[in-house]
């Protein structure tokens, strides 16, 4: 029997640490919570969210013990230790990292993100744009909006994504 949920499969030769965001209407003004870090060994698949995945939009960021990252265009602050926060929560020692967006089709019960080391994972040609979740939702405006990156942020973002981060060996869900 297959369980329903959001899973991550590590198809690399290095340990990978994953943080993800999921819809949570207890969080305001942005109705998403973020949680991490899940340690996933090479070849391992790990369920991080249980329940019917269909019709949901998730976000994730991952990094390997070798410094490989899987960033996206949806920026939020993530700490280096285990956490379970609302999207807008941050800290003075947090890194501002971009998460990738996953839209799961309404008929899909179980969704697995496969993390690989391949040049086919490069971001789309819209890398000059950065996407933010809004701080408040106004009628008629989309939930997500694209804004141009600032030149200073691009250089800083590149430097951060290449930095190795030392994370605890055992990371538990909060």
C-alpha positions as CSV (number, residue, x, y, z in Angstrom):
1,X,0.0,0.0,0.0
2,X,1.4,3.4,-1.0
3,X,1.1,6.2,1.5
4,X,-0.2,9.6,0.5
5,X,2.1,12.6,1.0
6,X,5.1,14.7,-0.1
7,X,8.3,12.8,-0.4
8,X,11.9,13.6,-1.3
9,X,14.3,11.1,-2.9
10,X,18.0,11.6,-2.7
11,X,19.4,10.3,-6.0
12,X,22.9,11.9,-5.4
13,X,26.0,10.5,-3.8
14,X,25.9,13.0,-0.8
15,X,23.7,13.6,2.2
16,X,21.0,16.2,1.4
17,X,19.2,18.5,3.8
18,X,15.7,19.6,2.9
19,X,13.4,22.4,4.1
20,X,9.9,22.8,2.7
21,X,6.8,25.0,3.0
22,X,3.2,23.8,3.0
23,X,-0.3,25.5,3.1
24,X,-1.2,26.4,6.7
25,X,-4.1,28.7,7.4
26,X,-3.0,29.2,11.0
27,X,-0.2,31.4,9.6
28,X,-1.0,35.0,8.7
29,X,-0.7,37.1,6.6
30,X,0.9,34.5,4.3
31,X,-0.9,31.1,4.7
32,X,2.2,29.0,4.6
33,X,4.4,27.3,7.2
34,X,8.0,26.2,6.6
35,X,9.8,23.3,8.3
36,X,13.3,21.8,8.1
37,X,15.9,20.4,8.1
38,X,15.3,16.8,6.9
39,X,18.4,14.7,6.6
40,X,18.2,12.4,3.6
41,X,21.0,9.9,2.9
42,X,22.0,8.9,-0.7
43,X,19.4,6.6,-2.2
44,X,16.9,7.2,0.6
45,X,13.3,8.5,0.1
46,X,11.8,10.4,3.0
47,X,8.2,11.4,3.6
48,X,8.1,14.9,4.9
49,X,4.3,15.7,4.7
50,X,1.6,13.1,5.1
51,X,-1.9,13.4,3.6
52,X,-3.4,13.8,0.2
53,X,-0.9,15.9,-1.7
54,X,-3.2,16.7,-4.6
55,X,-4.3,20.2,-5.3
56,X,-1.6,21.7,-3.0
57,X,1.3,24.0,-3.8
58,X,4.5,23.3,-1.8
59,X,7.9,25.0,-1.8
60,X,11.3,23.5,-1.0
61,X,15.0,24.3,-0.7
62,X,17.7,21.6,-0.5
63,X,21.5,21.5,-0.1
64,X,23.9,18.7,0.0
65,X,26.9,18.0,2.3
66,X,29.1,18.7,-0.8
67,X,27.7,22.3,-1.2
68,X,25.2,21.5,-4.1
69,X,21.9,23.5,-3.7
70,X,18.4,23.3,-5.1
71,X,17.3,26.9,-4.8
72,X,14.2,28.6,-6.3
73,X,12.8,32.1,-6.7
74,X,10.5,32.2,-3.6
75,X,12.6,33.8,-0.9
76,X,12.2,33.4,2.9
77,X,14.5,33.3,5.9
78,X,15.8,29.8,7.0
79,X,17.9,29.1,10.0
80,X,20.6,26.5,10.2
81,X,19.0,24.5,13.0
82,X,15.7,22.6,13.0
83,X,12.6,24.8,12.7
84,X,8.9,24.9,12.1
85,X,7.7,28.4,11.5
86,X,5.2,30.5,9.6
87,X,6.5,31.8,6.2
88,X,7.1,35.4,7.5
89,X,9.1,34.3,10.6
90,X,12.9,34.9,10.4
91,X,15.8,35.6,12.7
92,X,19.0,37.6,12.8
93,X,21.2,34.6,12.0
94,X,18.9,33.2,9.2
95,X,19.9,33.0,5.6
96,X,17.5,34.5,3.0
97,X,17.1,31.5,0.6
98,X,14.9,30.9,-2.4
99,X,12.6,27.9,-2.5
100,X,11.3,26.1,-5.5
101,X,7.6,25.9,-6.2
102,X,5.8,22.5,-6.7
103,X,2.2,22.5,-7.9
104,X,0.7,19.1,-7.4
105,X,-2.2,18.1,-9.6
106,X,-5.5,17.6,-8.0
107,X,-5.7,13.9,-8.7
108,X,-2.2,13.0,-7.4
109,X,-2.3,11.5,-3.9
110,X,1.5,10.9,-3.5
111,X,4.2,13.2,-4.9
112,X,7.9,12.6,-4.8
113,X,10.6,15.2,-5.6
114,X,13.7,13.5,-6.9
115,X,16.9,15.4,-6.1
116,X,19.6,14.7,-8.7
117,X,22.9,16.3,-9.7
118,X,22.3,17.2,-13.3
119,X,22.7,20.3,-15.6
120,X,19.0,19.7,-16.5
121,X,18.1,21.2,-13.2
122,X,19.1,24.7,-14.1
123,X,16.6,27.4,-13.5
124,X,14.4,28.6,-16.4
125,X,15.4,31.5,-18.5
126,X,13.5,33.8,-16.1
127,X,16.5,33.8,-13.7
128,X,16.5,37.6,-13.8
129,X,13.1,37.6,-11.9
130,X,12.6,36.8,-8.3
131,X,9.2,35.8,-6.9
132,X,7.9,36.7,-3.5
133,X,4.9,35.5,-1.5
134,X,3.0,38.7,-0.6
135,X,2.8,40.1,2.9
136,X,-0.9,40.6,2.4
137,X,-3.5,39.5,-0.1
138,X,-5.7,42.1,-1.7
139,X,-8.8,41.3,-3.8
140,X,-8.0,40.9,-7.4
141,X,-4.3,40.5,-7.0
142,X,-2.6,37.1,-7.5
143,X,-1.3,35.2,-4.5
144,X,2.2,35.2,-6.0
145,X,3.9,38.0,-7.8
146,X,7.1,38.4,-9.7
147,X,9.5,41.3,-9.0
148,X,12.8,42.1,-10.6
149,X,15.9,41.1,-8.7
150,X,18.1,43.9,-7.4
151,X,21.7,43.7,-8.6
152,X,23.1,43.6,-5.0
153,X,20.8,40.7,-4.1
154,X,21.9,38.6,-7.0
155,X,25.6,38.7,-6.1
156,X,24.8,38.1,-2.4
157,X,22.5,35.2,-3.4
158,X,25.3,33.5,-5.4
159,X,27.7,33.8,-2.6
160,X,25.3,32.3,-0.1
161,X,24.3,29.4,-2.4
162,X,28.0,28.3,-2.7
163,X,28.7,28.4,1.0
164,X,28.7,25.0,2.9
165,X,26.6,24.8,6.0
166,X,27.3,22.5,8.8
167,X,24.0,21.1,10.1
168,X,23.4,18.8,13.1
169,X,23.6,15.0,12.4
170,X,20.1,14.3,13.7
171,X,17.5,16.7,12.7
172,X,14.0,16.1,14.1
173,X,10.7,17.5,13.1
174,X,9.5,20.3,15.5
